């Protein structure tokens, strides 16, 4: 699990600058055994009405593309 968490952190590190450019950020909270990644959207992303789209079409799509064993990314 630790290796998967490190890989997820690396992908989030690639995504993070794009979120930060808009005043937001993403924090990895947990990686569950079923392949679900839990994240917290911060800053402007935390209250943005488009955050669900950012989460699913941006963050989740990229994480799942780079790490096929990830099944879902959800905000907590």
N, C-alpha and C positions, 0 to 999 in steps of 0.2 A: 504494500500500500504506500509506503514511503516513496518508492520510486515513481509510482503513478502521480502522487502529490507533487513531486518535483517537476515532472513533465507538464502537469497542468499549470504550475507556477510559471514555467518557462513560456508557455503559450500566452498566459495572461500578461506576461512581461512584454510580449510583442503587441498585444492589443492595448495595453494601458496608455501609451502615449497618445493614441487617437482619442481616448476618453478624456484624458487630461487636457487635451487641446480645447475641449468644450467645457472645461470646468468640472469634470466628473472623475470617477476612479472606480476600480473594482478591487475587492478584497476576497481572497480565498478563505472560506470558512471551514469547509470540510470536504473530503472525498469519501463517499460511502462505498461499502463493499459491492453494492449492486450497480456501480458505475455512475451514480449520480454525483454531480459536483455541485456543492452549495457555495454561493457567492453572496457578497453584500455589495450592492451598488451604493456609492458614496458621492458626496458633493452634488453637483448639478444632476447627476444621473439618478440620485436617490429619489428626487421628487419630480422628475421629468415625466410628462404624460407619454412620451415615446420610449420610456425605459423598457417596457415589455418587448418592443420590437428590437431595441438595442440588445437586450438579453438573448432573445431567440435567434434573430437573423444575423446578429453580429458575433456576440461572445460564444453562444452555444454552437453555431455553425462552424466557427473557426476551431474551437476546442475539439469538436467531434471529427472534423476533417483531419486534424493533426494527430488525434489520439482516438482511434476507432473504438477502443474498449469503453470510452465514455458514452453512456446512454442518454444522459440529459444534464442540463445545467439549469439550476433553479435559484431564484433569489430568496434569501431568508432574512 
